[in-house]
Amino acid sequence: MWNEPYLETCCRSALHRLKLSGGNGRPAGLRDDPCLRRLTGMGLAHAQDGTRFTMTEQGQARHRTEILKLAP
């Protein structure tokens, strides 16, 4: 049964860009900033001092299942 909140297409893209950015994360203030803030609210990303976003372990797991389509 599906019990995770739905991710809009733009937020799935932001999650993937966050993954591609690696440990450095993505800077705040870019066009995907609203999605990164939404991902932070969902626990999939973390805002570091309001200047950069990094991916959480929960975000890593969601990326694996939703973007890469791998089994959990």
BELFEN-V772585 format. One record per pair of residues at least 12 apart in sequence whose ideal C-beta (glycine too) atoms are under 8 Angstrom apart, sorted by the first residue. I is the first residue (numbers start at 1). J is the second residue. Records with the same first field share a line. If there is no record, write none. Layout:
I: J / J
This chain:
4: 62
5: 42
7: 62 / 66
8: 35
10: 32 / 35
11: 35 / 38 / 39
12: 66 / 67
13: 32 / 35
14: 32 / 35 / 36 / 39
15: 35 / 39 / 44 / 45 / 55 / 59 / 62 / 63 / 66 / 67
16: 63 / 67
17: 32
18: 36 / 39 / 45 / 53 / 54 / 55 / 59
19: 55 / 59 / 60 / 63 / 67
23: 54
24: 52
25: 48 / 52 / 53 / 54 / 55
26: 52 / 53
27: 51 / 52 / 53
28: 47 / 50 / 51 / 52 / 53
36: 53
39: 53 / 59
40: 53
43: 56 / 58 / 59
44: 56 / 58 / 59 / 62
45: 59
